[in-house]
Amino acid sequence: MALLEIRGLYKTFGHGHGAVPAVRGVDLDLERGETVGLVGESGCGKTTLGRILVGLTTPTDGKIVFDGEPLDGRLSRPEVRRRIQMVFQHPAQSLNRRMKVSTTLAEPLHLLAKADDETIKDRIDETLRLVGLDAGFLDRRPRQMSGGQQQRIAIARALVPDPDIVVLDEPTSSLDQSVRGRIIALLRSIQEQRDVSYLFISHDLSTVRRIADRVAVMYLGRIVEEAPTEQIFEDPRHPYTKALLSAVPTMDLDDRKQRIILPGETPSPSELPGGCSFQDRCPLVHDRCRREQPQLETVAAGRRVECFAVAPDAPQRPAG
Amino acid sequence: MSLLDVTGLTVGIRHSPLDILRDVEFSVERGEVVGLVGESGSGKTMASLAIMGLLPPGIELRSGSVRIDGTEYVDQESGRVRRTAGQMTMIFQHPRAALNPTMRVGRQISRVLELNQDLHRGAAREEAIGMLARVGIPGAARVARAFPHQLSGGMCQRVMIAMALACKPEVLIADEPTTALDVTIQAQIFDLINELVDETGTGVLFITHDLGAIAEMCDRVTVLYGGQVMEQGSLRALFTEPRHPYTRFLFEAVEREVDLRVEERGVNFALTGCRFGHRCPSAHPACVEFPPLVEVGPDHRSACFLHAEAATGGVVDGSA
């Protein structure tokens, strides 16, 4: 059984006509020591999903089982909070700018682990080394550090209570390319040492490719495709995944792939059409997609796709 | 003679010896897309603001020349850039922030037409709707009556492009035009810019930190670091045979985790010599001087003493 199992998860913000369904029936597993990349464009519900896992948002419906224990309504228990931690996109905003690094890192231990001062000091020193910083940083405040250093502190803060799962919400998006690579390398080495699982949320496909074992692609609150990382990038099956991958500019001058330009924009979640939510932009759309919601079906070992036009274990062809 | 010719552009902080841009030069030909690439703080946005005459208070143009079609736009006495009267227009990174939130978008475009094309109000309104349709906005007449907050980011950027084109500019400066947008929308905007360049022969200065976007869009590229031109040349020369240590570092950072001795130290603007010197793997004593741009191949120049040494030593290296 997986470390974390999400089944039929829903989250709707607001009521009535203005209701925004942000997450609409997500099933996802996360194994121990595994990295799952959650990919999608803005407004697809990926951040909401991450926030539900750490208990910052309460789900409308659905089941989350963490290490054999159902989490419904118990997300705020300190022991569970200790074991599921989160790193946010903008380190400058997620760190308390009045706190020194030492206070920032001690706080989770005080609150969640009830540790004594000696243990706390050891743990902070150890974690600081783990993220590649030295004790000289303990007296600094966020504004005295670069963006990359701030993000290392944010990662250290998540790691200090020794979690089993870290939800990383766009941890590298606000960083420069040269710093981004270092953070990814750091996250991988931490995973090797601590056997921690990551849910890596990002819109940046090339970063996800470098860190994830498995990738789940979200569109308008639903996972439309899920597969081992290399399979997603080498052989995407869902028409949305194909368009998304083809839209990423590449640096290879001699391999100018044909871009698939999707018409229009992502519809507003509060005005979803009936049937498949991708129907108005899909090149393979047919009548059934407008009537019926496709379900995430297993098409091959470890691969699930939510599309009527994708046949199990066969090359893709539009169904009649 | 180039369409846009920028030479010796030096910009600094008033009452301070610090230079933000030092001796920056590049040119844009008609119907050409020229990329300006660099990490945050490299001065790419400052360069565009300087040539538009939009420098923020406290920042001054120290010297330099900005010519459009041979006409000088820097007033040598006041050090100001004259109004380019629609010869050169700009689109920004955050389209919604660049639009007036209290004015309907159609009116914002028609005002530009009234001022620049001397149209009266009714004709300008018609023309504005035509411009919106031309940048691929469905239902242009309806969208013209919308306020910016009612439109998506992609739509707002189309409105910005329509407004920029309303002046029939010779040169379009696009400062990270798609950084705030999703990749599928980015692909649409790239397509639109390419189409307009083909149709109108406008020269585009394309500013970005994304090397993939450069490869996708540009004919020639200038690489900036710390306000200095590190390397410039044709897209192919730069991407297949990067010569400057910084450019190489930048490319490697995309491909894998780079181990530079000094990471994230940022730019030291007080340095008199090469600003990449303190991060550079091949730095040597000569680097306390400012290296000039030297030819390293056909349509390919690089600012590093490594090349100068090779030349004086009688060795014609690599690219010749």
Contacts between the chains, C-beta under 8 A, distances in Angstrom:
chain1	res1	chain2	res2	distance
A	41	B	182	3.9
A	41	B	183	7.1
A	41	B	184	6.6
A	42	B	182	5.7
A	146	B	264	4.6
A	146	B	265	7.9
A	146	B	266	6.3
A	147	B	264	7.9
A	148	B	263	7.2
A	148	B	264	4.6
A	149	B	264	6.5
A	176	B	39	4.4
A	176	B	40	5.6
A	176	B	209	7.2
A	177	B	39	6.6
A	177	B	209	6.8
A	177	B	211	7.7
A	177	B	250	7.0
A	177	B	253	5.0
A	177	B	254	6.0
A	178	B	39	6.5
A	178	B	249	7.0
A	178	B	250	7.1
A	178	B	253	4.1
A	178	B	258	6.4
A	178	B	260	7.5
A	178	B	263	7.6
A	179	B	263	7.2
A	179	B	264	5.7
A	180	B	253	7.6
A	181	B	253	5.2
A	181	B	254	7.9
A	181	B	256	6.6
A	181	B	257	4.1
A	181	B	258	5.9
A	182	B	257	6.0
A	182	B	258	7.7
A	182	B	263	6.2
A	184	B	257	6.6
A	185	B	257	3.9
A	203	B	182	6.8
A	203	B	183	7.3
A	205	B	183	7.7
A	206	B	212	8.0
A	206	B	254	7.8
A	243	B	184	6.1
A	244	B	183	6.4
A	244	B	184	6.4
A	246	B	187	7.9
A	247	B	183	4.3
A	247	B	184	5.0
A	247	B	186	6.6
A	247	B	187	4.0
A	248	B	183	5.6
A	248	B	212	6.7
A	249	B	186	7.8
A	249	B	190	7.7
A	249	B	210	6.7
A	249	B	212	3.3
A	249	B	213	4.8
A	249	B	215	6.4
A	249	B	216	4.1
A	249	B	217	7.9
A	250	B	212	5.4
A	250	B	215	6.6
A	250	B	216	7.6
A	251	B	211	5.2
A	251	B	212	5.4
A	251	B	214	8.0
A	251	B	215	4.8
A	251	B	239	6.6
A	251	B	251	7.5
A	251	B	254	6.6
A	252	B	215	7.3
A	253	B	215	6.0
A	253	B	235	7.0
A	253	B	236	6.2
A	253	B	239	5.5
A	253	B	240	7.0
A	259	B	187	5.5
A	259	B	191	7.9
A	261	B	184	7.9
A	261	B	187	5.3
A	261	B	188	6.0
A	261	B	191	6.0
A	262	B	184	4.9
A	262	B	187	7.7
A	262	B	188	7.8
A	264	B	138	7.8
A	265	B	152	5.7
A	265	B	154	5.9
A	265	B	155	7.6
A	265	B	185	6.6
A	266	B	182	7.7
